[in-house]
Amino acid sequence: MFELNGQTAIVTGAAAGIGEAIARRLSTAGARIAVADLNFADATMVANSLPSDSFAIECDVSRRESIKRAVESVLAKTGQIDILVNNAGIAGRAAPIWEQTEEDWSRIIAINLSSVFRFCQLVVPHMLSRKYGRIVNIASIAGKEGNPNMVPYSATKAAVIALTKSVGKEVATGGICVNAVSPAVIHTKILDQLTTAQVDYMTERIPMRRTGTPEEVAAIVHFLASRDCSFVTGQCYDASGGRATY
């Protein structure tokens, strides 16, 4: 079930955390993974530890030309992109809106939102030409509820959900399924960017009273990236331990 033999997947931000867990899960199912990350050294280590002839791609997702090079490199190497997982993202600086700077706002928009737009824009035509594709965008419960002191992050994740629904409708007859996953707080290094109070605020609202794991998010992505996800598109799946009840 959910096998991915013979397929090529790009996973952004895959050198660590949720992205690495997704890369490992999809690779175990048979996919060849393009481990895309700004940290090329760690991306290479992850790629070398995966089966299915996976490989690393250096990519600065905040820059369109870097994304374009990454997509062209994968196509030149494999001839196909069956799966795109837009996972790369940052939490940004913890501060109320009146303390956020233009630089804070611009940086998080570029990394969390514009990168998703650009990767989809560049990969979708290829998928349409092959009449097949799976795109999974990693959003956040913050995009549904809005977390205090995380206005830029919350705004970008809300936008990723809307982008997912829009693109899903645009390509619904083209053999491409586009979905999002909205995790609640997941135990990764990104939590180091947040204060203890912020982590407590998020965790206290999870009925299971714990953080999630990257592997739990990867399990949802695996289904959404598979051929078995054939009548599901434009949806947002919560991985929240019960926090989102709507």
N, C-alpha and C positions, 0 to 999 in steps of 0.2 A: 504494500500500500504506500502511496505517496512517493514512489520511486522516481528518481530524477536522472537516470542513466542517459548519457549522451547529451546532456544539457549543459549550457554555460551560464553561470550566474555572476553578475557584478554585485558585490556587497561593499558599500562604502562605510568608512569608519570601522573596518574589520580587523584592525590590529589589536583590539582589546575590547573588553566589555561585551555588550549585547551584540555588536557586530561580529566579534570573534565567535561567540556562541552560535550565531546564525550561520556563519561560514562553516563551522564544524558540523552542524546539524545537516545542512544541505549537501556538504561533501560526503558525509556518511551515507546519504541517500543516493549518491552516485553522480552528483553534479561536479563539474569542473569550475573552481571558484577563482574569480579575479578579485584578490584581496586588495581593495583600493583604500589607501590611507596616506595622509601627509607624512606619517612616520614610516618611511620606507623600510628601515631596518627591522622594526617589529613586524611590519606587514610581511616581510620576507620570511621571518622566522615562523609566522603562522602558516603561510603558504607552504613552506617546506615540510611542515608537520601534517599537512593534509594529504589524503589520497587523491586519486582522479586527476593527476597532473595539474594541480592548481598552481597559481603564480601570483606574484605581487605586482601592483601597479601604484606608482607614486602619484598622488592626486591631491591638489589643494582645492577642495570643493567650494571655496569662496571665490574662485577665479574661473570664468567661463572657458578661457583658453586651455586651462589645465584639465577641465572636465572633457572638453572636446578631444584633447590628446589621449586621454584615458579611454574614451569610447572607441576612437580610431585604432588604438593599440590593441584592444581586446578583439575587435573585428578582424584586424590584420592577423592576429595570432590564432584565432579559433574559427573565424568566419561566421559566427553566430552569437547572438545574445538572446537567450530564452527567458532569463529572469533578471530583474533589476530590483535590488533592495536598497532603498535610500535610508540609510541608518545614521550617517554622520551628523553630529550635532553637538552643541555646547549648551550649558545651563546659563552661562552669562553671570554677570556680577549681581550679587544679592543687594538690592537697594530699592527704595521707593521711587516712583516715577520722577519726582522732582530732583532726584540725585543721579538719575541715569543720564549719561552723556550721549551726544550725537554719535560718538565713536562706539559706545556700547550698543546702541540701537543698530547702527549700520553693520557692525560685525556679526551680530546674531542673525540679522535678516539674511545676510549673505550666506552664512553657513547653514542655518536651519531651514530656510525657505527657498532662496534663490537657487541653491544647489539642487533641490528637488525639481523645481521648474526646469532647470537647464538639462539635467540628466534625462528627464522624461521627454523634453523637447527633442533631444538628440537621438534617443533610443527608440521612441515610438515609431518613426518612419520605417526603421529596419524591421521592427516587429510586425507592422502592418504589411510589409512586403512579403513576409513569411506566413502571415495570417495566424500568428501565434505569439503569445507573450504573457508573462506574469510580472506585475509591478507591485511591490509592497513598500509602503512608506511608513516609517516609524514616527508616530505622532506622540501624544502624551495626554493623560487625563487633565493636565494643566490646560490643555487646549480646549477642554470642555467646561472646566470649572473656573479657571483663572486663579493662579496662586499669587498671594500678595508678595511684594518685593521681587516678583519675577514677571513683570509686565512684558518685556521683549520676548522672553521665552514662551510665555503663555500665548501671546499673540501669534508667534510664528507657528506654534503647534496647532492652533485653531485654523490657521491658514492652510497648513498641510492637510488637514482633514477636508476642508472645502476643495482644495486642489484635487485631492484624490477622487472626490465625488464627481467633480467636473470632468476630469480626464476619463474616468470610468465610463461616463455617459458618452463621451466623444468617440470612444473606440469600442463600444459595446458590441458592435456587429463585426468587428475586425479580428475576432479570436483572441483578444487581449482582455485580461481581467486585472483590474486595478483596485487595490484595497489598502487599508491602513490598519495599524495596530497602535492602540493607545495604552501604554503601560502606566501604572501608578509608580510609586518610588521603587526602583530596582537597585539591588546592591551591586554597584559598580564604582569605579574610581571617579565618576562624574559627581558623586556625592561629596567628594573632597572640595568641590567648588562652592558648596552650600554651608550655611551655618547649622549648628546642632538644632537650633530652634526651628529652622526650616524643615529639616528632616523629620523632627518630632511632629511638626504640624501636619506633614503629609502622612506619616505612618499612623498617627492616631485616628485618622479617618478611614483606615483600611479595616473592614470588619474582621479579617483574618489576623489582624494585629501583628503583621510582619511585613518586611519588604519582600518583593519578588526576586527571582533569580533570572539571570540572562537566559538560562536554558529553558525556563518556562515561557519566555517571550519567543525564543527560537522555535519552540514546538508549534506555536500558532502560525508563525511565518512559514514554517515548512508546509503546512496545509495550503496556505494562500499562494505559495509558490509552485504548487504541484498541478498536474493535469486534472486531479480530482476536484480542484477548485474550478469547476466549469460553468456553474450557474450562480456564482457569487462575485459581484463586482460593485464598486462604488460604496463599499461598506467600511465601517470602522469597528474593529474588534477590540474590546477592552481586556486588558490583562491587569486587573486592579484588586484582586483579592476581595471583590464584592463592593469596592468603594463606589463605582458607578452603577447606579441602580435605575438608569433610564436609557 
